[in-house]
């Protein structure tokens, strides 16, 4: 999937990319917190009561439970260790190793893999935070411990990449991981809820051209599970805004969201739609196919706003909220706008 990286020194010094990533993370925290303070001014008492009711419905409180803390801690360590061992065996073991090195893959796949890193870190952090909420630990511990989990999980994988000759440590991937966790943490600290939620949807791409289908099978896999993970042409990433949170005085259902999404099409290699074998011979050349990005606008449903008295179901709905609800959409593509009756 990714080209072999050139060799660099084992000792990697922090460069401007990581500094920018951390700066973006801190700026996001400050900006969202400041915005939250400003929007709190001038809201009517009725609207404030409505916001409190919504927060109580979303943020179920649990009494501190030491046994749950131990159980979650042990489960996290065991499950993640097992996942990393399995990932190494399946993904890295049969590939040549090398001293730790970096490479720059920012220009590949029209940055869809970077958006995927942001989403993965956000989703993992959200799931971890909800599990830690169940233990009853303090709010700030829950936010930071759960919120940074996604970035830490992804960074371990990035480190494995750094010791693989086929890939390498990517600063842009690392920065994307920080941004994903930052998106969750900043909102929890500022609003104690996720008013801007990152979501994902997928539809499997099939082509009339046999060669394109064969190339897709070769680089993205034949099975649906592989395609979901690898086929950027079928993925859409969304930012869903909960309208009631930004307009508390408006008569809008609390579950209604407006989503802005992005996707791509025409990507059959990391760069330029040219694929070579190990000997450097070109085996696929479709530079005639345009590599394009699409933008979408669609309604969405905030599953965390569905009222239920069952705490377990409420936690499940919070976690499932990382998937975009199927709905009609407006699509901006190649300068033209079209209507999709159902987008997923």
C-alpha positions in Angstrom: 0.0 0.0 0.0 2.7 2.5 1.0 6.0 2.8 -0.7 9.2 1.6 1.1 10.6 4.4 3.2 14.2 5.7 3.0 16.5 5.0 5.9 17.0 7.6 8.6 18.7 7.7 12.0 17.3 5.6 14.8 17.2 8.7 17.0 14.5 10.9 15.8 14.5 14.5 17.0 11.2 16.4 17.4 10.6 18.5 14.3 8.3 21.2 13.3 5.5 18.8 12.4 5.1 17.5 15.9 5.3 21.0 17.3 2.5 22.1 14.9 0.4 19.1 15.9 0.7 19.8 19.7 0.1 23.5 19.0 -3.1 22.7 17.1 -4.2 20.5 20.0 -3.7 23.2 22.6 -5.2 25.9 20.3 -8.3 23.7 19.9 -8.7 23.3 23.6 -8.4 27.1 24.2 -10.6 28.0 21.2 -13.5 25.7 22.1 -13.4 26.6 25.8 -13.4 30.3 24.9 -16.3 29.8 22.5 -18.3 27.9 25.1 -17.9 30.8 27.5 -19.1 33.3 24.9 -22.1 31.2 23.9 -23.2 30.9 27.5 -24.0 34.6 27.6 -27.5 35.8 26.9 -29.2 32.4 27.0 -32.6 32.4 28.6 -33.2 30.5 31.8 -35.6 28.1 29.9 -32.9 27.3 27.4 -30.3 26.7 30.2 -32.8 24.3 31.8 -33.2 22.5 28.5 -29.4 22.2 28.1 -29.1 20.7 31.6 -31.8 18.2 30.9 -30.1 17.1 27.7 -26.7 16.8 29.5 -28.3 14.7 32.2 -29.7 12.4 29.6 -26.4 12.0 27.7 -24.0 12.0 30.6 -25.2 9.2 32.9 -23.4 9.3 36.3 -22.2 6.3 38.0 -20.9 5.9 41.6 -17.2 5.2 42.0 -16.7 1.4 41.9 -13.2 0.2 42.7 -13.9 -3.3 41.2 -15.0 -1.8 38.0 -11.8 0.3 37.8 -9.7 -2.8 38.3 -11.7 -4.7 35.7 -11.5 -2.0 33.1 -7.8 -1.5 33.7 -7.0 -5.2 33.4 -9.3 -5.6 30.4 -7.7 -2.7 28.6 -4.2 -4.0 29.1 -5.1 -7.5 28.2 -7.2 -6.7 25.2 -4.9 -4.1 23.7 -1.8 -6.3 24.3 -3.6 -9.2 22.5 -4.6 -6.9 19.7 -1.1 -5.7 19.2 0.3 -9.2 19.2 -2.2 -10.3 16.7 -1.6 -7.2 14.5 2.1 -7.8 14.6 1.6 -11.5 13.5 -0.8 -10.6 10.7 0.6 -7.3 9.5 4.3 -6.9 10.4 5.8 -10.3 11.0 6.3 -11.4 7.4 7.6 -8.0 6.3 11.3 -7.0 6.5 12.3 -5.0 9.6 14.7 -2.1 9.8 16.1 0.4 12.3 13.6 3.1 13.3 13.0 5.6 10.5 10.5 8.1 9.3 8.9 8.9 6.0 6.5 11.5 4.6 3.3 10.1 3.2 1.2 13.3 3.5 0.6 13.5 -0.3 -0.8 10.0 -0.5 -4.5 9.0 -1.0 -5.5 12.7 -1.1 -5.1 12.7 2.7 -8.0 10.4 3.3 -5.8 8.2 5.4 -5.0 11.2 7.6 -8.7 11.8 8.1 -9.0 8.2 8.9 -6.4 8.6 11.7 -8.3 11.5 13.1 -11.5 9.5 13.1 -9.9 6.4 14.6 -8.3 8.3 17.5 -11.6 10.1 18.1 -13.7 6.9 18.0 -11.3 5.0 20.2 -11.1 7.8 22.7 -14.9 8.2 22.8 -15.4 4.5 23.5 -12.7 4.4 26.1 -14.1 7.5 27.9 -17.6 6.0 28.0 -16.2 2.8 29.6 -14.3 4.8 32.1 -17.4 6.8 32.9 -19.0 3.4 33.9 -16.3 3.0 36.6 -17.4 6.3 38.4 -14.0 7.9 38.3 -13.9 11.7 38.4 -14.9 13.8 35.4 -11.4 15.1 34.5 -9.8 11.7 35.0 -12.4 10.2 32.7 -11.9 12.9 30.1 -8.1 12.7 30.0 -7.6 9.0 30.6 -10.3 8.1 28.0 -9.6 11.0 25.7 -5.9 10.3 25.2 -6.4 6.6 24.7 -7.1 6.9 21.0 -3.9 8.8 20.4 -1.8 6.4 22.5 -3.3 3.3 20.8 -2.6 4.7 17.3 0.9 5.9 18.3 1.9 2.3 19.2 0.9 1.2 15.7 2.8 4.1 14.3 5.9 3.0 16.2 5.6 -0.5 14.7 5.5 1.2 11.3 8.7 3.0 12.2 10.5 -0.4 12.5 9.1 -1.8 9.3 11.2 -1.5 6.1 8.0 -1.3 4.1 6.7 1.8 5.9 8.0 4.2 8.6 7.0 6.6 11.3 4.8 9.3 9.8 4.6 12.6 11.6 1.5 13.6 9.8 -0.2 10.3 11.0 0.9 11.2 14.6 -0.4 14.7 14.3 -3.7 13.3 13.0 -3.9 11.0 16.0 -3.4 14.0 18.4 -6.1 16.0 16.5 -8.6 13.1 16.9 -8.2 12.9 20.6 -8.0 16.7 20.9 -11.4 17.0 19.2 -13.0 14.9 21.9 -11.1 16.3 24.9 -11.6 19.9 24.0 -15.4 19.5 23.8 -15.7 17.5 27.0 -13.7 20.1 28.9 -15.6 23.0 27.4 -19.2 21.7 27.1 -19.2 18.3 29.0 -20.6 16.8 25.8 -19.8 16.3 22.1 -21.6 19.0 20.1 -19.4 18.3 17.0 -19.2 14.6 16.5 -17.0 12.8 14.0 -18.7 10.0 12.1 -18.0 7.5 9.3 -20.0 5.7 6.6 -19.1 3.3 3.8 -20.5 1.9 0.6 -18.7 -0.7 -1.5 -17.5 0.5 -4.9 -17.9 -1.7 -8.0 -16.9 -0.8 -11.5 -17.9 -1.8 -15.0 -14.3 -1.8 -16.0 -12.9 -5.3 -15.1 -9.3 -3.9 -14.7 -10.4 -1.4 -12.1 -12.2 -4.2 -10.1 -9.1 -6.3 -10.3 -6.9 -3.4 -9.1 -9.3 -2.7 -6.3 -9.1 -6.4 -5.2 -5.4 -6.3 -5.4 -4.8 -3.2 -3.2 -7.9 -3.0 -1.1 -8.8 -6.7 -0.7 -11.6 -8.8 -1.9 -13.6 -9.2 1.3 -16.0 -6.5 2.6 -14.1 -6.3 5.9 -10.9 -5.4 4.1 -12.7 -3.0 1.8 -14.2 -1.2 4.8 -10.7 -0.6 6.3 -8.7 0.1 3.1 -10.9 1.3 0.2 -10.8 5.1 0.5 -13.1 5.4 -2.6 -16.0 4.0 -0.5 -15.4 5.8 2.7 -17.0 9.1 3.8 -16.0 11.0 6.9 -18.5 13.4 8.5 -18.6 16.2 11.1 -22.1 16.3 12.6 -23.2 19.4 14.4 -26.0 19.1 17.0 -28.1 22.2 16.0 -29.9 22.5 19.4 -26.6 22.9 21.2 -25.6 25.9 19.1 -29.1 27.4 19.0 -30.7 26.5 22.4 -33.6 28.9 22.0 -34.7 27.4 18.6 -37.6 25.0 18.5 -35.6 22.1 17.1 -35.5 18.4 18.2 -32.4 17.8 20.3 -31.4 14.8 18.2 -31.3 16.7 14.9 -27.9 17.2 13.4 -26.4 18.8 10.3 -23.4 16.9 8.8 -20.7 18.0 6.5 -18.9 15.1 4.8 -16.0 14.4 2.5 -14.9 11.5 0.3 -12.9 10.7 -2.8 -13.1 8.6 -5.9 -10.7 7.5 -8.7 -7.9 6.5 -6.3 -6.3 3.2 -7.4 -2.8 3.8 -5.9 -1.3 6.0 -3.3 -0.1 8.5 -5.9 -1.0 9.1 -9.5 -2.8 5.8 -10.3 0.4 4.1 -11.3 1.3 0.8 -9.7 4.6 -1.1 -10.0 5.8 -4.5 -8.9 8.8 -5.2 -6.8 11.1 -5.1 -9.8 9.8 -1.5 -10.6 7.9 -2.6 -13.7 4.6 -0.7 -14.2 1.7 -3.2 -14.0 -1.1 -0.7 -13.7 -1.3 2.7 -15.4 -4.6 4.6 -15.3 -3.5 8.2 -15.2 -6.5 9.0 -17.4 -8.8 8.6 -14.3 -9.2 11.8 -12.3 -8.5 11.6 -8.6 -11.3 13.7 -7.1 -12.7 14.8 -3.8 -16.4 15.2 -3.0 -18.2 17.2 -0.4 -21.5 16.4 1.2 -24.3 18.1 3.2 -26.8 15.9 5.0 -29.1 15.6 8.0 -28.1 13.2 10.8 -29.4 11.7 14.0 -27.6 12.1 17.3 -28.2 8.6 18.9 -27.0 9.8 22.3 -30.1 12.0 22.5 -32.5 9.1 22.3 -34.2 8.9 25.7 -33.8 5.7 27.6 -33.7 4.7 31.3 -31.4 1.8 30.6 -27.8 2.8 31.4 -26.2 0.1 29.4 -28.2 1.0 26.3 -27.4 4.6 26.7 -23.7 3.8 26.8 -24.0 1.7 23.6 -25.9 4.5 21.8 -23.1 6.9 22.7 -20.5 4.6 21.2 -22.6 3.8 18.1 -22.9 7.5 17.5 -19.6 7.3 15.6 -21.4 5.9 12.5 -23.4 8.3 10.3 -27.1 7.6 10.0 -28.2 6.9 6.4 -30.0 9.9 4.9 -30.3 11.9 1.7 -27.5 14.2 0.9 -26.4 17.1 -1.4 -23.1 16.4 -3.2 -20.6 18.9 -4.6 -18.4 17.1 -7.1 -16.2 18.5 -9.9 -18.0 21.9 -9.5 -21.4 20.4 -9.9 -24.2 19.8 -7.3 -26.3 16.6 -7.3 -28.8 15.0 -5.0 -28.4 11.5 -3.5 -31.6 10.0 -2.2 -29.8 7.8 0.3 -26.1 8.2 1.3 -24.3 5.7 3.4 
